[in-house]
Amino acid sequence: MMELRDIEIFLVVAEELHFGRSAERLLVSQARVSQAIRKQERRIGAPLFERTSRTVRLTNVGRQLRDDLQPVYVGLHESLERARMTASGVTGKLRVGMMPFNLVDMHFYWRAFRSRFPRWELEIRQLEYVDPFGRLRDNDMDVLVTWLPVEEPDLTVGPVLCTDPRVLAVTADHELAERTSVHLEVFADFQHATAPSMPDYWEDSYLPFQTPQGRPIERGRVVNRAEELINQVGMGEIVHCFPGHVTRYWGMSNILWIPVTDLAPLSFALVWRTEAENELITALADTVREFGTLRF
């Protein structure tokens, strides 16, 4: 019989298709991940993954096991979570995924919600850049805090939490480092990063594909995590445009933040699946509307 932890390890590797990233996500060593997978392969009598020095892929047996285990694992976790909540007197839980950093400026929204609804649990998660709308649709979270516009027919856009000007991150020795501001046109002279599974219109609203004069703004490596992104900037591999709040989150002597004068500020709003709207989501939206929009 597979232990619950081994099931979790298998499902994470089946999603990430990378043993190192899976170990980071699970907060265990890569050796522990490999050991768990080998143990299950011995028990089943067949490989679950095809491994090369460059890729990890599910075998047919692995795909079948993933498809069979995923709903069982989710159902078990939901049952355990409901039992835990009942035992602690909690009657509901709202999971909020953050695309901006969980900056201190927003905390009063969460404190107000928790104060007003003490029997509802509020969970704030920092998200990777990978397919956040898909995570909403997969019921991995209830509400997403993300930049606008969001033009998805099955999603509702709620109140705006904050509006943030734009800054360009460069290394301290970059050729742009002496400038006090930059225009979008110079973006075409440098390499930028991109993220997977973003709708084109949504990515373009964050970082346009072209400058005002029609020059392409080139994307380089695909990046999943904010830490990976800022490390690429710090190594001088790319420049990258951020919302201004990151200057309060990241204080790095080797990175400078240059205001972008002709790129519209980003507005971050609550977004949720229309068919999943419930009293918890409505209560959070009403709380944000009452306090109004932060402007940085």
VEXDREN-2710 file (C-alpha; in Angstrom, 1 decimal):
% VEXDREN-2710
k/r/px/py/pz
1/MET/0.0/0.0/0.0
2/MET/1.2/3.5/-0.9
3/GLU/1.6/5.9/2.1
4/LEU/0.0/9.3/1.8
5/ARG/3.3/11.1/1.6
6/ASP/4.5/8.8/-1.2
7/ILE/1.3/9.5/-3.1
8/GLU/1.9/13.2/-2.7
9/ILE/5.5/12.9/-3.9
10/PHE/4.5/10.9/-6.9
11/LEU/1.7/13.4/-7.9
12/VAL/4.0/16.4/-7.5
13/VAL/6.7/14.7/-9.7
14/ALA/4.0/13.8/-12.2
15/GLU/3.1/17.5/-12.4
16/GLU/6.5/19.1/-12.3
17/LEU/8.3/16.4/-14.4
18/HIS/11.5/17.5/-12.6
19/PHE/12.9/15.8/-9.5
20/GLY/14.7/18.9/-8.2
21/ARG/11.8/21.3/-8.5
22/SER/9.5/18.6/-6.9
23/ALA/11.9/18.4/-3.9
24/GLU/11.9/22.2/-3.5
25/ARG/8.1/22.3/-3.6
26/LEU/7.8/19.4/-1.1
27/LEU/10.5/20.7/1.2
28/VAL/12.4/17.5/1.1
29/SER/15.7/16.3/-0.4
30/GLN/15.9/15.2/-4.0
31/ALA/17.2/11.8/-2.7
32/ARG/13.9/11.5/-0.7
33/VAL/11.9/12.1/-3.8
34/SER/13.9/9.6/-5.9
35/GLN/13.7/7.0/-3.1
36/ALA/9.9/7.3/-2.9
37/ILE/9.5/6.9/-6.7
38/ARG/11.9/3.9/-6.8
39/LYS/10.0/2.2/-4.0
40/GLN/6.7/2.6/-5.8
41/GLU/8.2/1.3/-9.1
42/ARG/9.5/-1.8/-7.3
43/ARG/6.1/-2.3/-5.7
44/ILE/4.2/-1.9/-9.0
45/GLY/6.8/-3.8/-11.1
46/ALA/7.1/-1.2/-13.8
47/PRO/8.7/2.3/-14.3
48/LEU/6.5/5.3/-13.6
49/PHE/8.8/7.8/-15.3
50/GLU/11.2/7.7/-18.3
51/ARG/14.3/9.6/-17.2
52/THR/17.1/11.0/-19.2
53/SER/19.7/13.6/-18.3
54/ARG/17.5/16.3/-19.7
55/THR/13.9/15.2/-19.4
56/VAL/11.4/13.3/-17.1
57/ARG/8.3/11.9/-18.7
58/LEU/5.4/9.7/-17.4
59/THR/5.2/6.2/-18.7
60/ASN/1.8/4.7/-19.7
61/VAL/1.7/3.1/-16.3
62/GLY/2.6/6.4/-14.6
63/ARG/-0.1/8.3/-16.5
64/GLN/-2.7/5.7/-15.4
65/LEU/-1.6/5.8/-11.8
66/ARG/-1.7/9.6/-11.8
67/ASP/-5.2/9.7/-13.3
68/ASP/-6.4/7.1/-10.7
69/LEU/-4.7/8.7/-7.7
70/GLN/-5.4/12.4/-8.3
71/PRO/-9.1/12.4/-7.4
72/VAL/-8.6/10.0/-4.5
73/TYR/-5.8/12.2/-3.1
74/VAL/-7.8/15.4/-3.5
75/GLY/-10.9/13.9/-1.9
76/LEU/-8.9/12.6/1.1
77/HIS/-7.3/15.9/1.7
78/GLU/-10.6/17.7/1.5
79/SER/-12.1/15.2/4.0
80/LEU/-9.2/15.7/6.4
81/GLU/-9.4/19.5/6.0
82/ARG/-13.1/19.6/6.8
83/ALA/-12.5/17.5/9.9
84/ARG/-9.8/19.8/11.1
85/MET/-11.9/22.9/10.5
86/THR/-14.9/21.4/12.3
87/ALA/-12.7/20.5/15.3
88/SER/-11.3/24.1/15.5
89/GLY/-14.7/25.7/15.1
90/VAL/-14.0/27.0/11.6
91/THR/-17.1/26.9/9.3
92/GLY/-15.5/28.0/6.0
93/LYS/-12.2/28.6/4.3
94/LEU/-11.2/31.0/1.6
95/ARG/-8.0/30.5/-0.4
96/VAL/-6.6/33.6/-2.0
97/GLY/-3.7/33.3/-4.5
98/MET/-1.4/36.4/-4.9
99/MET/0.3/37.3/-8.2
100/PRO/1.7/40.5/-6.6
101/PHE/3.9/40.0/-3.6
102/ASN/2.1/39.7/-0.3
103/LEU/3.2/43.3/0.4
104/VAL/2.5/44.7/3.8
105/ASP/0.3/47.4/2.3
106/MET/-2.4/44.9/1.6
107/HIS/-2.5/43.3/5.0
108/PHE/-5.2/45.5/6.4
109/TYR/-7.7/43.9/3.9
110/TRP/-6.9/40.5/5.3
111/ARG/-6.9/41.6/8.9
112/ALA/-10.3/43.3/8.4
113/PHE/-11.8/40.2/6.8
114/ARG/-10.5/38.0/9.6
115/SER/-11.8/40.3/12.3
116/ARG/-15.3/40.5/10.8
117/PHE/-15.6/36.8/10.1
118/PRO/-13.6/34.9/12.8
119/ARG/-15.2/31.6/12.0
120/TRP/-13.9/31.7/8.4
121/GLU/-10.3/30.8/7.7
122/LEU/-8.4/33.0/5.2
123/GLU/-5.4/31.5/3.5
124/ILE/-3.1/33.7/1.5
125/ARG/-0.8/32.0/-1.0
126/GLN/2.0/33.4/-3.1
127/LEU/1.7/32.0/-6.6
128/GLU/4.2/31.1/-9.3
129/TYR/3.6/32.5/-12.7
130/VAL/2.3/29.2/-14.2
131/ASP/-1.2/29.3/-15.5
132/PRO/-3.0/31.1/-12.6
133/PHE/-6.4/31.1/-14.3
134/GLY/-6.1/27.3/-14.7
135/ARG/-5.5/27.0/-11.0
136/LEU/-8.7/28.9/-10.4
137/ARG/-10.6/26.7/-12.8
138/ASP/-9.1/23.6/-11.2
139/ASN/-10.4/24.7/-7.8
140/ASP/-6.9/25.0/-6.4
141/MET/-7.8/28.4/-5.1
142/ASP/-11.0/30.4/-4.6
143/VAL/-9.9/33.9/-5.5
144/LEU/-6.9/35.3/-7.5
145/VAL/-5.3/38.7/-7.0
146/THR/-3.9/39.6/-10.4
147/TRP/-3.3/42.5/-12.8
148/LEU/-6.0/43.7/-15.2
149/PRO/-7.4/43.4/-17.7
150/VAL/-8.8/39.9/-17.2
151/GLU/-11.1/39.0/-20.1
152/GLU/-12.1/35.4/-19.4
153/PRO/-15.8/34.6/-20.0
154/ASP/-16.0/32.2/-17.0
155/LEU/-14.3/34.6/-14.5
156/THR/-15.7/37.6/-12.6
157/VAL/-13.5/40.6/-12.0
158/GLY/-14.1/42.1/-8.6
159/PRO/-12.8/45.3/-6.9
160/VAL/-9.4/46.7/-7.4
161/LEU/-7.0/46.5/-4.4
162/CYS/-4.1/48.6/-5.7
163/THR/-2.8/50.5/-8.6
164/ASP/1.0/50.5/-9.0
165/PRO/3.4/52.4/-11.3
166/ARG/6.0/50.5/-13.3
167/VAL/9.8/50.3/-12.8
168/LEU/12.5/48.6/-14.9
169/ALA/15.0/46.4/-12.9
170/VAL/18.6/46.5/-14.1
171/THR/21.9/45.6/-12.6
172/ALA/23.9/48.4/-11.0
173/ASP/26.5/48.4/-13.7
174/HIS/24.0/48.2/-16.6
175/GLU/24.2/50.8/-19.4
176/LEU/20.8/52.2/-18.3
177/ALA/21.8/52.5/-14.6
178/GLU/22.6/56.2/-14.7
179/ARG/19.2/57.1/-16.0
180/THR/16.5/58.6/-13.7
181/SER/13.7/57.3/-16.0
182/VAL/13.2/55.2/-19.2
183/HIS/10.7/55.0/-22.0
184/LEU/9.2/51.8/-23.3
185/GLU/11.0/52.2/-26.6
186/VAL/14.4/51.2/-25.0
187/PHE/12.9/47.9/-23.9
188/ALA/13.5/46.6/-27.5
189/ASP/17.3/46.9/-27.0
190/PHE/17.4/44.3/-24.3
191/GLN/16.4/40.7/-23.5
192/HIS/13.4/40.1/-21.2
193/ALA/11.8/37.0/-19.7
194/THR/8.4/35.4/-20.1
195/ALA/6.2/32.9/-18.2
196/PRO/4.3/29.8/-19.5
197/SER/0.6/29.5/-20.1
198/MET/-0.3/33.2/-20.2
199/PRO/-3.0/34.5/-22.5
200/ASP/-1.4/36.9/-25.0
201/TYR/-3.6/39.8/-24.2
202/TRP/-2.8/39.4/-20.5
203/GLU/1.0/39.1/-21.0
204/ASP/0.9/42.1/-23.3
205/SER/-0.8/44.2/-20.6
206/TYR/2.1/43.4/-18.3
207/LEU/5.0/43.6/-20.8
208/PRO/4.0/44.7/-24.4
209/PHE/5.1/42.6/-27.3
210/GLN/6.1/45.8/-29.2
211/THR/7.3/49.3/-28.4
212/PRO/5.3/52.3/-29.5
213/GLN/7.3/52.4/-32.7
214/GLY/6.6/48.8/-33.5
215/ARG/9.9/47.2/-32.5
216/PRO/9.6/43.8/-30.9
217/ILE/10.4/43.4/-27.2
218/GLU/12.2/40.1/-27.1
219/ARG/11.5/37.4/-24.5
220/GLY/14.2/35.0/-23.4
221/ARG/14.0/32.1/-21.0
222/VAL/10.7/30.9/-19.6
223/VAL/10.5/31.7/-15.8
224/ASN/8.2/30.2/-13.3
225/ARG/9.2/31.8/-10.1
226/ALA/9.8/35.4/-8.9
227/GLU/13.1/34.4/-7.3
228/GLU/14.4/32.9/-10.6
229/LEU/13.3/36.1/-12.4
230/ILE/15.1/38.5/-10.1
231/ASN/18.2/36.3/-10.1
232/GLN/18.4/36.5/-13.9
233/VAL/18.2/40.3/-13.6
234/GLY/20.9/40.3/-11.0
235/MET/23.2/38.2/-13.2
236/GLY/22.7/40.7/-16.0
237/GLU/21.0/38.2/-18.3
238/ILE/17.9/40.2/-18.7
239/VAL/16.2/43.4/-17.7
240/HIS/12.6/43.2/-16.4
241/CYS/9.7/45.5/-15.8
242/PHE/7.9/45.2/-12.5
243/PRO/5.1/46.9/-10.6
244/GLY/6.6/49.4/-8.3
245/HIS/5.8/47.6/-5.0
246/VAL/8.7/45.2/-5.6
247/THR/11.1/48.0/-4.6
248/ARG/9.8/47.7/-1.1
249/TYR/10.0/43.9/-1.2
250/TRP/13.4/43.4/-2.7
251/GLY/16.3/45.5/-1.4
252/MET/19.4/44.5/-3.4
253/SER/22.5/46.5/-3.7
254/ASN/23.2/45.1/-7.2
255/ILE/19.8/46.0/-8.7
256/LEU/18.4/49.4/-9.5
257/TRP/14.8/50.3/-10.1
258/ILE/14.2/52.9/-12.9
259/PRO/10.7/54.5/-13.3
260/VAL/9.1/53.8/-16.7
261/THR/7.4/57.0/-17.8
262/ASP/5.1/55.8/-20.6
263/LEU/3.8/52.4/-19.4
264/ALA/0.4/52.5/-17.7
265/PRO/0.3/51.5/-14.0
266/LEU/-0.9/48.0/-13.2
267/SER/-4.2/47.6/-11.3
268/PHE/-4.5/44.4/-9.3
269/ALA/-8.0/43.1/-8.6
270/LEU/-9.9/40.2/-7.1
271/VAL/-10.9/37.6/-9.7
272/TRP/-12.9/34.4/-9.2
273/ARG/-14.9/31.7/-11.1
274/THR/-18.4/33.1/-11.6
275/GLU/-20.1/29.8/-10.9
276/ALA/-18.1/29.3/-7.7
277/GLU/-19.1/32.6/-6.1
278/ASN/-20.2/32.2/-2.5
279/GLU/-20.8/34.2/0.6
280/LEU/-17.1/34.1/1.6
281/ILE/-16.0/35.5/-1.8
282/THR/-18.7/38.1/-1.6
283/ALA/-17.7/39.1/1.9
284/LEU/-14.0/39.6/0.9
285/ALA/-15.0/41.6/-2.2
286/ASP/-17.3/43.8/0.0
287/THR/-14.4/44.3/2.5
288/VAL/-12.1/45.5/-0.3
289/ARG/-14.7/47.8/-1.7
290/GLU/-15.3/49.4/1.7
291/PHE/-11.7/50.2/2.2
292/GLY/-11.1/51.3/-1.3
293/THR/-8.1/51.1/-3.7
294/LEU/-4.5/51.7/-2.7
295/ARG/-2.5/54.0/-5.0
296/PHE/1.2/53.9/-4.7
END
